[in-house]
Amino acid sequence: MWKPGIWELVIVLVIVLLIFGVGRLSKIGRELGEGIREFRRGLTGEESEGERRAEETE
């Protein structure tokens, strides 16, 4: 089976940067991180910040 080498990975990374741009990639990364955090909180049963705020306003 074919395994990508370092140069293939670099080329793919450069193409992705050209297509999406640095600003958009950082936004996608930030949103992905927030989603993972919320998922972990859901698994542990902790309330999200939005749920806590909703309960405080009621």
N, C-alpha and C positions, 0 to 999 in steps of 0.2 A: 504494500500500500504506500502511496506517495505521502511523504511528510514535508511540509513547507520548511524551507530553510530561512535563515535570517534575512536574506535579500528579498525573498518573496514577501515576507511579512512587512518589510520596510516599504516595498512598492505598494502593497495594499493599503498601508497606513497613509502614505502620501496621496493616493487616489481618494481615499475617504476624506482626508483633510481638504483636498481641492473641491470635492463635491459639496460637502456640508459646511466647511469653514470652521475656524477655531471657536468662534462665539457660539455657534449653534451646537457644536459638540459639547462644550462645557455646560450648556443648558440641558442637553440630553443627559449628560452624566449626573448633574445635580438632581434632576427629576428621577432618574433611576435610583440614586442613593436614597432619596426621600421615600420612594416606593418600597424599597427593601426595608428601611427602618420601620415604616408603618406595618408592613407584613410581619416583621418580628414582634412588634408590639401587639399585634393581633393574636399571634401565637401564644404570647405570654399572658394575655388577658389584660394588659394595660390599656387604659383609655387613651385615645389620641387627643391632641391638643384641641382640635375642633370640637370633639365631643364634650370635653370639659368646659369649653366656653359656652356651648349650647346649654349645658345644665346650669351654669352660673347665671345665664340671662333669664331662665325660667322662673 
